[in-house]
């Protein structure tokens, strides 16, 4: 029972007592006052009942208000949780929309047998390429490295991915090869393919046999790309531009098509034609507006390799 009701009940009992006392006293008086006495007793009784009912109603109203407040607080908490979930969902959706990483993308980390290594006729050797999955999709056992052109030198024509390679993981492909009997320069090209046939990077082995010259009819390929900038850190009046160079090495005559990409979102496409095996240099200008050690640029050799080289990172210190 509420502590606030107790004084009210005491008062009610007091009024009842007064009413009874009045009744006894009036009984001892004259009968002419009976009507007045009865009226006073009834008035006191009504007042006491009204006070009791008001006290009980106030108690019930207080209890209901307290319960209602708890429900409302719970509802507010639930609404806050729903808003948090909606915000989280919206943030996740926005992140997915901003993600432009391709499903299938391979990048070479290192390899054995440097291009141009000399072997004796008939000599056996092992060539390896260690690749990283830089796409968003798993490489399943239906992905494979295939020989596509050049001189196979006795190597396997297809190498299946032996287990699932998740994004960010590495895999090393190995082929056992035999140098041809005739002197010359030989190149064999393998390429990675997805389970749906999508072509990724090309990877090759290029050797010379007996110190001989180029072998006739070899495939055209970019064998390497050397990216360079001025010595870092680069002092620059910002905004300004930093020039990055790419020295492209090709195995023979042909046309190389390429595309630049940099940290500021800039792109530049072009091509360069080789009359013979050798190297040519192309450049790209990166617009810089702030100091940072993480500026970068990279180049994609579209034809004939379908392969990224880089990125080349460089540090810039902006001066006023």
RAUR-V507239 format. One record per run of one state. SS is the DSSP state (h for helix, s for strand, l for the rest). FROM is the first residue (numbers start at 1). LEN is the number of residues. If there is no record, write none. Layout:
BEGIN
{{SS;FROM;LEN} {SS;FROM;LEN}}
END
This chain:
BEGIN
{{l;1;2} {h;3;26} {l;29;2} {h;31;68} {l;99;7} {s;106;6} {l;112;5} {s;117;3} {l;120;4} {s;124;10} {l;134;5} {s;139;1} {l;140;4} {s;144;7} {l;151;7} {s;158;3} {l;161;4} {s;165;1} {l;166;4} {s;170;9} {l;179;5} {s;184;10} {l;194;5} {s;199;11} {l;210;4} {s;214;1} {l;215;7} {s;222;7} {l;229;5} {s;234;4} {l;238;2} {s;240;11} {l;251;3} {s;254;9} {l;263;4} {s;267;8} {l;275;3} {s;278;11} {l;289;3} {s;292;12} {l;304;3} {s;307;13} {l;320;1}}
END
